[in-house]
Amino acid sequence: MTGPRCLDCGGASVLTPGTELFSYGAERDLMYWVCEDCFARVRCHDGSTRPMGRPAGRSTALLRREAHLLFDAIWSPCAGSMIDGMSAREWLYHALATDLGLSRDRCHIGMFNDEMCRRVIAWCQIPRARRKSPR
């Protein structure tokens, strides 16, 4: 099985159980794709081997976490509601993609490098009225 290429060095990744990466904690129960060259990693979706993005090093992982925390704080109070026929989360991803100049299918925080994560963080901090509508 071929895993995603590393965002940092372009190396191939191998599927690795969390028990090989962590000595304690819930992370031990998860699967990861780990770069064979620089050991950057990305978590798999729960119960699967499907990566949540591309392997990346610590600085990118921290920026992705911050971007997700800010992004999720915007849509989660509206969870369960629909906007223009989309869930609040999906609508917000469309708005983010529009403002970043990306297609929706390329707008995934788990795929972003440091620069793109910083752009998401900045976008989450601008007033709602200045964000573009995805339509």
C-alpha positions in Angstrom: 0.0 0.0 0.0 1.4 3.4 -1.0 1.0 6.3 1.4 1.0 10.0 0.9 4.2 11.8 0.0 5.8 13.9 2.7 5.0 17.6 2.6 8.4 18.5 4.0 10.8 16.3 2.0 8.7 14.5 -0.6 9.7 11.1 0.8 7.5 8.1 0.7 5.5 7.2 3.8 4.8 3.9 5.5 1.8 2.9 7.6 2.8 2.7 11.2 0.7 1.8 14.4 0.7 4.4 17.1 2.2 1.8 19.5 5.5 2.3 17.6 5.4 6.0 18.0 4.0 6.7 21.5 4.8 5.1 24.8 1.4 6.1 26.3 -1.9 7.9 25.6 -4.8 7.5 23.2 -2.5 8.1 20.2 -1.2 4.5 20.6 -4.6 3.2 19.4 -4.3 5.1 16.1 -2.6 4.5 12.8 -0.2 7.0 11.1 1.6 7.5 7.8 5.2 8.2 8.6 7.8 9.5 6.2 10.6 7.1 5.7 13.2 9.9 5.2 12.4 12.6 7.8 9.9 10.8 10.1 7.2 13.5 9.6 3.7 12.0 10.2 0.0 12.3 9.6 -2.8 10.5 11.5 -5.3 8.2 9.8 -9.0 8.7 10.0 -10.4 6.6 13.0 -10.6 2.9 12.2 -9.0 3.2 8.8 -5.7 3.6 7.0 -6.9 6.7 5.1 -4.6 9.7 5.9 -6.1 12.9 7.3 -3.7 14.8 5.1 0.0 14.6 4.1 2.8 13.9 6.5 4.4 17.0 7.9 6.9 18.0 10.5 6.3 19.5 13.9 6.0 23.2 12.9 3.4 22.4 10.2 1.5 20.0 12.6 1.2 22.8 15.2 0.1 25.3 12.6 -2.5 22.8 11.3 -3.8 22.3 14.8 -4.1 26.0 15.4 -5.8 26.6 12.0 -8.3 23.8 12.8 -9.1 25.1 16.3 -9.9 28.5 14.9 -11.8 27.2 11.9 -13.8 24.8 14.0 -14.6 27.5 16.5 -16.4 29.4 13.7 -18.6 26.6 12.4 -19.2 24.4 15.4 -21.7 26.7 17.1 -23.8 26.4 14.0 -23.4 22.6 13.7 -26.6 21.0 12.5 -27.8 24.1 10.6 -27.9 24.4 6.8 -26.7 27.4 4.7 -27.5 27.5 1.0 -28.2 23.7 1.2 -24.9 22.9 2.8 -23.9 22.1 6.4 -22.4 25.1 8.2 -19.0 23.3 8.1 -19.2 22.7 4.3 -20.4 26.2 3.6 -17.5 27.6 5.6 -15.0 25.4 3.8 -16.4 26.8 0.5 -16.0 30.3 1.8 -12.4 29.6 2.8 -11.6 28.0 -0.5 -13.1 31.1 -2.3 -11.0 33.5 -0.3 -7.8 31.5 -0.7 -8.4 31.1 -4.4 -8.6 27.3 -4.3 -11.2 24.8 -5.5 -13.2 23.2 -2.7 -11.6 19.8 -3.4 -8.1 21.3 -2.7 -9.1 23.1 0.5 -8.1 20.7 3.3 -6.1 22.0 6.3 -4.5 18.6 6.6 -2.9 19.1 3.1 -1.6 22.6 3.8 2.0 23.8 4.4 3.0 26.4 6.9 2.2 29.4 4.6 -1.3 28.1 3.9 -2.0 27.4 7.5 -1.0 30.9 8.4 -3.4 32.2 5.7 -6.2 30.1 7.3 -5.3 31.4 10.8 -5.4 35.0 9.5 -8.7 34.3 7.6 -10.4 33.0 10.7 -9.5 36.2 12.5 -11.0 38.7 10.0 -14.5 39.9 10.6 -17.2 37.7 9.1 -18.5 40.5 6.9 -15.2 40.7 5.0 -15.2 37.0 4.1 -16.5 36.2 0.6 -19.6 34.1 0.1 -18.9 30.8 -1.6 -21.8 31.5 -4.0 
